[in-house]
């Protein structure tokens, strides 16, 4: 799951590496873990970009918290 969150950050607007260290990834992970398990479980072994694509594809069904994580990272 940490790889997934790193992917979110890398796909967002470029930020300095020091900013990534203070980005609240634990909260982001908690917000999206249930949605990843619900909608993308079968894809979890296919890599972070696949999971991100799955979340984007299921955006209307995502929890508000996970949608906000995606929006907050420019997705």
N, C-alpha and C positions, 0 to 999 in steps of 0.2 A: 504494500500500500504506500510505503514511503516513496517508492519509485514513481508511482502514479502522481503523487503530489509534486514531486520534483519535475515531472513532465508538465504538469499544469504551469509551474513557475517558468520553465524554459520556453513554453509556448506563449507566455504572456509578454507584455511590453518589457524589453530588456531593462534589467535593474542591476545595480552593483551587487557583487557576491555578498558583501556585508549585509545588504538589505535582506537577502534570503534567510540569513541566520535569525532574523527577528520577524519572520513573516507569519507566525502563528500556525505552523503546519499541523500541530496536534489538534487544534480546533477544526481546521479544514478536514483532516482525516476523520474526526468524529462526525462531522457534518455529512460527509459523503459515503462513509463505510456502509451504512444500511442500504443506500441506493445502489452502490456497486454490487453488493451481495444480492439485492433483489432483481436488478435488471441486467447485470453484466457477469454474473457468476460463471456462466459457461465460457466466457472469454478471458477469464483472469490469467490463464496461462499463455495468452497470445500477445502480451506486452502492454505497456502503458498507453501507447498511442491508440491501440484498439479499445482499451477501456475508456479513454477520453472520448473517442468517437462514439462509443456506446452511450455514454452519459449525454453527449450532445444530441444524439438521436432520440433519447428518451427524455429530453429536457422538460416537456410538458408534464411528465409523470413524476419528476424528481421532487423531493422535499424542498421546501422553500430555502432551508439552510444550505443544501447542496447547490441549488441554483445560484444562490448568492455567492458561494465559493467560486463557481465558474465565472460568473459576471465579474467578480472582484479580481480575477486573474485574466480578464480579457477574452474569455471563451464564450 
